[in-house]
Protein backbone atom coordinates (compact mmCIF):
# COMPACT_ATOMS: atom_id res chain seq x y z
CA UNK A 1 0.00 0.00 0.00
CA UNK A 2 2.19 2.81 -1.29
CA UNK A 3 0.21 5.58 0.45
CA UNK A 4 -0.06 3.87 3.83
CA UNK A 5 0.25 6.42 6.63
CA UNK A 6 -0.07 9.33 4.21
CA UNK A 7 -2.83 11.95 4.40
CA UNK A 8 -4.03 14.21 1.61
CA UNK A 9 -6.27 17.25 1.41
CA UNK A 10 -8.88 16.84 -1.32
CA UNK A 11 -10.63 19.96 -2.60
CA UNK A 12 -13.29 20.30 -5.25
CA UNK A 13 -15.71 17.46 -4.49
CA UNK A 14 -19.19 18.52 -5.59
CA UNK A 15 -20.83 15.09 -5.90
CA UNK A 16 -19.96 11.43 -6.43
CA UNK A 17 -19.12 12.06 -10.08
CA UNK A 18 -16.51 14.74 -9.35
CA UNK A 19 -13.00 13.94 -10.53
CA UNK A 20 -11.83 14.82 -7.02
CA UNK A 21 -14.04 12.06 -5.63
CA UNK A 22 -12.38 9.49 -7.89
CA UNK A 23 -8.99 10.66 -6.65
CA UNK A 24 -10.10 10.48 -3.01
CA UNK A 25 -11.33 6.92 -3.49
CA UNK A 26 -8.07 5.89 -5.10
CA UNK A 27 -6.06 7.42 -2.24
CA UNK A 28 -8.04 5.28 0.21
CA UNK A 29 -7.62 2.22 -2.00
CA UNK A 30 -3.86 2.63 -1.82
CA UNK A 31 -3.84 2.94 1.97
CA UNK A 32 -3.92 6.71 2.44
CA UNK A 33 -6.43 8.91 4.26
CA UNK A 34 -8.14 12.13 3.22
CA UNK A 35 -9.60 15.36 4.53
CA UNK A 36 -12.18 16.83 2.14
CA UNK A 37 -13.13 20.49 1.99
CA UNK A 38 -16.16 22.16 0.47
CA UNK A 39 -18.08 25.41 0.38
CA UNK A 40 -20.37 26.18 3.29
CA UNK A 41 -21.56 28.96 5.54
CA UNK A 42 -19.03 30.14 8.10
CA UNK A 43 -18.63 33.04 10.51
CA UNK A 44 -16.38 34.67 7.93
CA UNK A 45 -19.11 35.14 5.36
CA UNK A 46 -20.56 38.60 5.77
CA UNK A 47 -23.75 40.17 4.44
CA UNK A 48 -25.03 36.99 2.86
CA UNK A 49 -28.54 37.12 1.47
CA UNK A 50 -30.98 34.47 2.63
CA UNK A 51 -30.79 32.91 -0.82
CA UNK A 52 -27.00 32.74 -0.74
CA UNK A 53 -26.98 31.35 2.79
CA UNK A 54 -29.52 28.67 1.88
CA UNK A 55 -27.45 27.73 -1.18
CA UNK A 56 -24.24 27.37 0.83
CA UNK A 57 -25.95 25.37 3.57
CA UNK A 58 -27.51 23.03 1.03
CA UNK A 59 -24.23 22.71 -0.87
CA UNK A 60 -22.28 21.75 2.23
CA UNK A 61 -24.92 19.30 3.46
CA UNK A 62 -24.93 17.54 0.09
CA UNK A 63 -21.13 17.51 0.12
CA UNK A 64 -20.96 15.97 3.61
CA UNK A 65 -23.53 13.30 2.83
CA UNK A 66 -21.79 12.44 -0.43
CA UNK A 67 -18.37 12.08 1.21
CA UNK A 68 -19.76 9.95 4.03
CA UNK A 69 -21.59 7.66 1.61
CA UNK A 70 -18.75 7.30 -0.89
CA UNK A 71 -15.68 7.44 1.36
CA UNK A 72 -16.97 6.35 4.74
CA UNK A 73 -17.36 8.08 8.08
CA UNK A 74 -13.59 8.24 8.68
CA UNK A 75 -13.12 10.78 5.88
CA UNK A 76 -13.12 14.20 7.54
CA UNK A 77 -15.07 17.08 5.98
CA UNK A 78 -14.52 20.76 6.63
CA UNK A 79 -15.63 24.12 5.26
CA UNK A 80 -12.95 26.00 3.35
CA UNK A 81 -13.54 28.99 1.10
CA UNK A 82 -10.32 29.72 -0.81
CA UNK A 83 -11.48 33.26 -1.55
CA UNK A 84 -11.56 34.14 2.16
CA UNK A 85 -8.27 34.37 4.08
CA UNK A 86 -10.09 33.99 7.41
CA UNK A 87 -11.81 30.81 6.26
CA UNK A 88 -8.51 29.28 5.27
CA UNK A 89 -6.91 30.37 8.53
CA UNK A 90 -9.72 28.73 10.48
CA UNK A 91 -9.29 25.48 8.55
CA UNK A 92 -5.53 25.44 9.11
CA UNK A 93 -5.91 26.27 12.80
CA UNK A 94 -8.36 23.38 13.16
CA UNK A 95 -5.92 20.98 11.48
CA UNK A 96 -3.02 22.24 13.59
CA UNK A 97 -5.03 21.90 16.80
CA UNK A 98 -5.88 18.30 15.94
CA UNK A 99 -2.31 17.50 14.89
CA UNK A 100 -3.35 16.78 11.31
CA UNK A 101 -0.61 17.16 8.72
CA UNK A 102 -0.72 16.62 4.98
CA UNK A 103 1.56 14.79 2.59
CA UNK A 104 0.02 16.67 -0.31
CA UNK A 105 -3.21 17.95 -1.73
CA UNK A 106 -5.41 17.92 -4.81
CA UNK A 107 -6.39 21.30 -6.24
CA UNK A 108 -9.67 20.71 -8.11
CA UNK A 109 -11.24 24.12 -7.65
CA UNK A 110 -12.53 26.38 -10.41
CA UNK A 111 -15.15 29.09 -10.73
CA UNK A 112 -16.29 31.20 -13.66
CA UNK A 113 -19.45 33.29 -13.48
CA UNK A 114 -19.18 34.09 -17.18
CA UNK A 115 -20.51 30.60 -18.00
CA UNK A 116 -24.26 30.21 -17.56
CA UNK A 117 -26.49 27.43 -18.89
CA UNK A 118 -23.81 26.28 -21.34
CA UNK A 119 -23.43 29.79 -22.75
CA UNK A 120 -19.88 31.16 -22.59
CA UNK A 121 -19.58 34.95 -22.50
CA UNK A 122 -17.31 36.38 -25.22
CA UNK A 123 -13.98 37.49 -23.78
CA UNK A 124 -14.51 41.10 -24.84
CA UNK A 125 -17.61 41.20 -22.65
CA UNK A 126 -15.90 39.82 -19.53
CA UNK A 127 -15.63 42.46 -16.83
CA UNK A 128 -12.49 43.07 -14.79
CA UNK A 129 -14.28 41.78 -11.70
CA UNK A 130 -15.37 38.58 -13.45
CA UNK A 131 -11.85 38.06 -14.79
CA UNK A 132 -10.20 38.60 -11.42
CA UNK A 133 -12.69 36.45 -9.50
CA UNK A 134 -12.10 33.56 -11.90
CA UNK A 135 -8.34 33.99 -11.69
CA UNK A 136 -8.46 34.21 -7.89
CA UNK A 137 -10.48 31.05 -7.29
CA UNK A 138 -9.27 28.94 -10.22
CA UNK A 139 -5.55 29.77 -10.26
CA UNK A 140 -4.22 31.92 -7.41
CA UNK A 141 -5.87 29.61 -4.90
CA UNK A 142 -3.13 27.07 -5.66
CA UNK A 143 -0.63 29.55 -4.25
CA UNK A 144 -2.89 30.52 -1.37
CA UNK A 145 -3.54 26.94 -0.22
CA UNK A 146 0.13 26.04 -0.47
CA UNK A 147 1.19 29.10 1.50
CA UNK A 148 -1.42 28.64 4.23
CA UNK A 149 -0.58 24.97 4.77
CA UNK A 150 3.11 25.86 4.80
CA UNK A 151 2.74 28.83 7.15
CA UNK A 152 0.85 26.70 9.65
CA UNK A 153 3.45 23.94 9.22
CA UNK A 154 0.87 21.30 8.33
CA UNK A 155 2.27 20.50 4.86
CA UNK A 156 5.06 17.98 5.29
CA UNK A 157 8.40 18.40 3.47
CA UNK A 158 8.54 16.27 0.35
CA UNK A 159 4.80 16.61 -0.14
CA UNK A 160 3.07 16.20 -3.49
CA UNK A 161 0.65 18.78 -4.91
CA UNK A 162 -1.48 18.09 -7.96
CA UNK A 163 -4.04 20.24 -9.77
CA UNK A 164 -6.55 19.48 -12.52
CA UNK A 165 -6.49 21.43 -15.77
CA UNK A 166 -7.68 21.03 -19.35
CA UNK A 167 -6.30 21.33 -22.90
CA UNK A 168 -8.08 24.70 -23.26
CA UNK A 169 -5.23 26.16 -21.19
CA UNK A 170 -3.07 25.85 -24.30
CA UNK A 171 -5.43 25.65 -27.29
CA UNK A 172 -8.73 27.09 -28.45
CA UNK A 173 -10.99 24.05 -28.41
CA UNK A 174 -14.13 23.37 -30.40
CA UNK A 175 -16.07 24.08 -27.21
CA UNK A 176 -14.37 27.34 -26.13
CA UNK A 177 -13.85 28.17 -22.47
CA UNK A 178 -12.61 31.76 -22.96
CA UNK A 179 -12.28 33.27 -19.48
CA UNK A 180 -11.68 30.05 -17.54
CA UNK A 181 -9.12 28.89 -20.13
CA UNK A 182 -6.92 31.86 -19.22
CA UNK A 183 -7.15 30.97 -15.55
CA UNK A 184 -6.21 27.36 -16.36
CA UNK A 185 -3.18 28.62 -18.28
CA UNK A 186 -2.19 30.63 -15.20
CA UNK A 187 -2.75 27.57 -13.00
CA UNK A 188 -0.34 25.57 -15.14
CA UNK A 189 2.31 28.29 -15.07
CA UNK A 190 1.95 28.56 -11.28
CA UNK A 191 2.45 24.80 -11.13
CA UNK A 192 5.78 25.07 -12.93
CA UNK A 193 7.04 27.99 -10.86
CA UNK A 194 6.04 26.33 -7.58
CA UNK A 195 7.69 23.10 -8.69
CA UNK A 196 11.01 24.91 -8.97
CA UNK A 197 10.57 27.01 -5.84
CA UNK A 198 9.30 24.28 -3.50
CA UNK A 199 11.42 21.49 -4.90
CA UNK A 200 14.56 23.41 -4.03
CA UNK A 201 13.14 24.47 -0.67
CA UNK A 202 12.08 21.13 0.80
CA UNK A 203 11.56 18.56 -1.95
CA UNK A 204 7.87 19.30 -2.48
CA UNK A 205 6.61 18.22 -5.90
CA UNK A 206 4.00 20.14 -7.91
CA UNK A 207 2.27 18.75 -10.99
CA UNK A 208 -0.83 19.29 -13.10
CA UNK A 209 -3.06 16.89 -15.04
CA UNK A 210 -5.10 17.71 -18.13
CA UNK A 211 -8.10 15.41 -18.54
CA UNK A 212 -10.40 14.45 -21.41
CA UNK A 213 -13.68 16.33 -21.98
CA UNK A 214 -15.90 15.02 -19.18
CA UNK A 215 -19.56 15.75 -18.54
CA UNK A 216 -19.82 13.78 -15.32
CA UNK A 217 -18.64 16.68 -13.19
CA UNK A 218 -20.63 19.85 -12.62
CA UNK A 219 -17.79 21.88 -14.12
CA UNK A 220 -17.72 19.88 -17.34
CA UNK A 221 -21.47 19.80 -17.61
CA UNK A 222 -21.53 23.61 -17.48
CA UNK A 223 -20.15 23.93 -21.00
CA UNK A 224 -20.03 20.55 -22.71
CA UNK A 225 -22.70 18.48 -24.38
CA UNK A 226 -22.69 14.85 -25.53
CA UNK A 227 -21.75 15.85 -29.08
CA UNK A 228 -18.57 17.50 -27.79
CA UNK A 229 -17.57 14.51 -25.69
CA UNK A 230 -18.33 12.02 -28.46
CA UNK A 231 -16.27 14.03 -30.94
CA UNK A 232 -13.29 14.11 -28.60
CA UNK A 233 -13.59 10.36 -28.13
CA UNK A 234 -13.64 9.80 -31.88
CA UNK A 235 -10.57 11.92 -32.68
CA UNK A 236 -8.48 10.75 -29.70
CA UNK A 237 -6.27 7.77 -30.70
CA UNK A 238 -7.28 5.84 -27.58
CA UNK A 239 -10.70 7.41 -27.07
CA UNK A 240 -11.61 9.50 -24.04
CA UNK A 241 -9.89 8.69 -20.77
CA UNK A 242 -11.96 7.57 -17.80
CA UNK A 243 -12.01 9.25 -14.37
CA UNK A 244 -10.25 6.19 -12.95
CA UNK A 245 -7.35 6.84 -15.34
CA UNK A 246 -6.90 10.31 -13.89
CA UNK A 247 -7.19 9.00 -10.33
CA UNK A 248 -4.48 6.41 -10.91
CA UNK A 249 -2.13 9.03 -12.33
CA UNK A 250 -2.69 11.44 -9.45
CA UNK A 251 -2.03 8.65 -6.94
CA UNK A 252 1.16 7.86 -8.83
CA UNK A 253 2.18 11.50 -8.46
CA UNK A 254 1.26 11.33 -4.76
CA UNK A 255 3.51 8.35 -4.04
CA UNK A 256 6.41 9.14 -1.70
CA UNK A 257 9.77 10.13 -3.16
CA UNK A 258 8.65 10.14 -6.80
CA UNK A 259 11.09 12.24 -8.84
CA UNK A 260 8.33 13.85 -10.90
CA UNK A 261 7.68 17.57 -10.70
CA UNK A 262 6.76 20.50 -12.93
CA UNK A 263 4.80 18.19 -15.22
CA UNK A 264 1.71 19.14 -17.22
CA UNK A 265 0.47 15.62 -17.87
CA UNK A 266 -2.17 14.54 -20.37
CA UNK A 267 -4.65 11.87 -19.36
CA UNK A 268 -6.84 12.22 -22.41
CA UNK A 269 -6.39 9.26 -24.73
CA UNK A 270 -4.10 11.33 -26.94
CA UNK A 271 -6.62 14.11 -27.50
CA UNK A 272 -3.89 16.74 -27.07
CA UNK A 273 -1.84 15.53 -30.06
CA UNK A 274 -4.65 16.05 -32.54
CA UNK A 275 -4.91 19.19 -34.66
Steps between C-alpha positions, in 0.01 A plus 500: 500500500719781371302777674473329838531755780468791258224762519380726221276804480239459227325812372234534235258216576152606390336157469587134447584563135761768573851420382617588851279224639666243274839617624389482864377144452826397339701653786302286745542194279876541518502531879492877547249720682329822396354823631242647261405866485197667348308825491271577791381778725753618756540790741725663242227547243355846541181657367372182342149513361256235616519344155879483508502361853246232409707406194821464701329300774344266246828468310695404810236255623499324163880497503517346849243233422674414174842464664361287782317271258784464250807514725371391838461673834877516560547754220500842666305788344555868565389836363768688309441799275822573309384854426492588871829523692318462833328182385830347401660609826219336695543175307876496556462583869255211536744260332790626711299466821415140414857420395396428142774538241489446126728317261346688210177628358280497192402838357172441313343841546371726224238771468386711207184709518527580130367151418125461544277222367768385255538851359855637516530879509727643228833611644447861394190510719671362812527764770814561704321371809391180325852448366665554837251285692559211260876543521488522880298184560621289207872583496633715785335269751774246424750748641274597788435142615867410475606806697239454773584133554869589503463797735311287750760224457242236411640420153779248543834542318514287188126534451327459165258758358287431195244715319249424225506695175381460142638530145322837464785646707716469189264480201170644384274196504186432301306571819670826608552583866624859451533651848560178694756384241720797591477411867594139419803626308599701808444194720741300286765772507464527879550124515833527320626792707400334828665177389832681472456710813373227734712221360814692587358606836394166647448243225131574447374392158239692299327361192190554289277260306296582191200270459270404213172688443278369780134573564474303822618790713301817557784703350507300178125492473494881513638532148512162329233293333501137385594600145818665629600201710424251223706701252798508734470125547495444125807712420709383798721202400399307812158657551409709803672419827293388797495668843676194642790565261545847645471369856771241442735762358444741788566221751819421311602864537408483870725202572790579734836599354388501136744710296224661294435872520408793277304269271191595300376148435236392250252233601281535195545204268729707279248778444773763543705379201219552252474814288 
